[in-house]
């Protein structure tokens, strides 16, 4: 097999951090981490944040979200 230097692994941590930064921006603008499912200014953000509420298992990521006041159960808000 010939090695052509193609990296198959996607840097999911980098992608996750970009979403987290977008959430911080949303939080500063709207004073909440509750993001509508289809947020007008950032349509994919609401979907990604909804997924985090259900799927975030990594303690370091949960800590970062908690540091910005992340609302884990949007229904309780």
Backbone bond lengths (Angstrom), bond angles and torsions (degrees), N, CA, C in turn:
res aa  C-N    CA-C-N  psi(-1)  N-CA   C-N-CA  omega(-1)  CA-C   N-CA-C  phi
1 X - - - 1.451 - - 1.536 108.67 -
2 X 1.300 116.77 139.85 1.453 122.77 -179.56 1.538 108.87 -95.37
3 X 1.303 114.74 131.35 1.470 119.75 177.53 1.524 108.17 -90.88
4 X 1.342 116.83 114.39 1.466 120.61 179.90 1.530 112.00 -103.64
5 X 1.341 116.47 6.98 1.454 120.19 175.52 1.515 115.28 79.95
6 X 1.317 117.68 15.54 1.455 121.06 179.61 1.522 109.52 -81.01
7 X 1.314 116.11 126.70 1.452 120.24 179.64 1.532 108.91 -97.28
8 X 1.324 116.78 118.34 1.462 122.10 -177.20 1.521 112.31 -83.34
9 X 1.289 117.01 -24.44 1.451 121.80 -175.30 1.535 110.54 -76.81
10 X 1.316 116.70 127.71 1.459 121.94 177.82 1.520 107.89 -87.41
11 X 1.315 116.55 138.84 1.460 120.08 179.61 1.527 109.13 -80.26
12 X 1.307 116.01 87.34 1.461 121.21 -176.75 1.518 112.75 -68.94
13 X 1.324 118.14 -29.77 1.456 120.54 178.71 1.520 110.26 -65.56
14 X 1.313 117.42 -43.40 1.461 121.79 178.87 1.522 110.54 -62.39
15 X 1.326 116.65 -43.91 1.465 122.03 178.18 1.527 110.32 -62.64
16 X 1.327 116.48 -43.43 1.464 120.57 -179.60 1.528 110.33 -62.89
17 X 1.320 117.04 -41.36 1.465 120.84 -179.68 1.533 111.29 -64.53
18 X 1.315 117.72 -35.29 1.464 120.58 176.83 1.525 110.50 -64.38
19 X 1.323 117.25 -40.61 1.465 121.14 177.23 1.521 109.55 -65.22
20 X 1.309 116.86 -41.59 1.460 121.54 178.63 1.537 110.53 -61.22
21 X 1.316 117.30 -41.06 1.464 121.54 177.22 1.526 110.71 -62.95
22 X 1.331 116.33 -39.68 1.470 119.96 177.59 1.529 110.35 -65.23
23 X 1.327 117.22 -35.73 1.461 121.10 177.04 1.524 110.41 -66.91
24 X 1.317 117.31 -40.97 1.466 120.79 177.25 1.527 110.03 -60.24
25 X 1.323 117.39 -43.08 1.463 121.93 177.60 1.527 110.53 -61.17
26 X 1.326 116.35 -45.05 1.470 121.26 178.20 1.530 110.05 -61.26
27 X 1.318 116.53 -43.32 1.460 122.02 -179.19 1.533 111.63 -62.70
28 X 1.322 116.63 -40.95 1.468 120.30 178.17 1.526 111.06 -65.52
29 X 1.317 116.75 -39.14 1.460 120.75 -176.95 1.528 112.20 -75.53
30 X 1.344 116.68 -44.18 1.460 120.47 -172.89 1.530 114.04 -106.81
31 X 1.346 116.70 -3.53 1.479 122.62 179.30 1.526 112.49 62.07
32 X 1.327 117.16 32.54 1.461 121.69 177.18 1.522 110.44 -158.42
33 X 1.327 115.06 151.45 1.462 119.96 173.14 1.528 110.37 -97.64
34 X 1.316 116.64 5.76 1.461 120.75 172.43 1.528 106.40 -78.83
35 X 1.313 116.13 117.12 1.460 121.51 -177.56 1.528 107.56 -115.90
36 X 1.330 117.81 126.23 1.472 118.95 177.20 1.530 111.14 -55.62
37 X 1.297 115.90 146.59 1.472 121.04 -177.47 1.528 111.74 -51.06
38 X 1.314 117.54 -38.97 1.459 121.41 176.10 1.530 107.91 -125.64
39 X 1.312 115.24 76.39 1.459 123.47 -178.18 1.532 109.89 -61.94
40 X 1.310 116.35 128.19 1.470 120.65 -175.31 1.528 112.92 -58.08
41 X 1.313 118.08 -45.62 1.456 120.77 -177.01 1.519 114.54 -77.59
42 X 1.327 117.44 -21.09 1.464 122.48 -177.35 1.532 107.74 -150.61
43 X 1.338 117.17 78.21 1.464 122.06 -171.37 1.532 115.59 -53.26
44 X 1.301 118.24 -36.13 1.466 120.16 -178.14 1.525 113.53 -80.12
45 X 1.324 117.56 -19.66 1.463 120.33 -175.68 1.524 111.95 -61.62
46 X 1.318 117.85 -45.03 1.462 120.55 -179.56 1.516 112.44 -59.57
47 X 1.306 116.29 -39.47 1.463 120.64 178.92 1.520 110.24 -66.82
48 X 1.323 116.08 -45.40 1.469 120.22 -179.18 1.527 111.72 -63.50
49 X 1.338 116.90 -40.54 1.458 120.80 -179.19 1.525 110.38 -69.85
50 X 1.304 117.21 -39.50 1.461 120.83 175.99 1.531 110.35 -58.48
51 X 1.318 116.07 -42.08 1.470 120.34 177.58 1.518 111.48 -63.64
52 X 1.330 117.96 -37.90 1.454 120.91 179.00 1.524 111.60 -61.92
53 X 1.313 116.12 -39.16 1.463 119.52 179.17 1.521 111.21 -58.96
54 X 1.300 116.45 -32.93 1.462 120.91 -176.64 1.524 113.42 -93.87
55 X 1.325 117.56 -29.35 1.462 119.53 -167.86 1.524 115.58 -115.35
56 X 1.317 119.66 -9.43 1.471 120.64 -175.37 1.528 110.10 -68.38
57 X 1.308 115.70 114.35 1.466 121.63 -179.63 1.532 112.55 -116.85
58 X 1.328 116.73 -16.48 1.460 120.68 -176.26 1.527 109.93 -79.64
59 X 1.311 115.92 126.47 1.464 121.23 -176.36 1.526 112.04 -61.73
60 X 1.332 118.11 -40.26 1.460 120.27 -178.72 1.531 111.42 -64.78
61 X 1.327 116.54 -37.18 1.466 119.86 177.73 1.529 110.33 -70.08
62 X 1.312 116.53 -42.76 1.466 120.37 178.15 1.522 110.31 -60.47
63 X 1.322 116.84 -39.64 1.472 120.79 177.94 1.520 111.23 -62.00
64 X 1.335 117.37 -43.53 1.469 120.58 178.18 1.523 111.14 -62.18
65 X 1.324 116.51 -43.27 1.460 120.07 178.67 1.530 110.82 -64.71
66 X 1.322 116.89 -42.12 1.465 120.57 178.13 1.525 111.56 -61.97
67 X 1.323 116.59 -36.36 1.473 120.78 179.84 1.523 113.01 -61.93
68 X 1.320 117.46 -26.56 1.474 119.42 178.81 1.530 112.01 -99.45
69 X 1.346 115.95 9.77 1.457 119.80 176.90 1.515 113.94 80.86
70 X 1.318 116.30 31.67 1.462 121.65 -177.52 1.524 110.69 -58.69
71 X 1.328 116.28 131.81 1.457 122.65 176.40 1.533 107.14 -91.89
72 X 1.331 116.13 109.64 1.455 120.41 -175.50 1.526 112.55 -74.75
73 X 1.321 116.88 -34.87 1.453 119.52 179.00 1.522 107.47 -115.94
74 X 1.313 116.78 97.11 1.464 122.19 -175.25 1.525 111.21 -61.16
75 X 1.317 117.60 -26.65 1.467 120.16 179.94 1.528 112.12 -68.93
76 X 1.329 116.72 -27.02 1.476 120.66 179.95 1.522 112.13 -79.76
77 X 1.325 117.10 -11.58 1.449 120.82 -173.33 1.457 112.63 -76.22
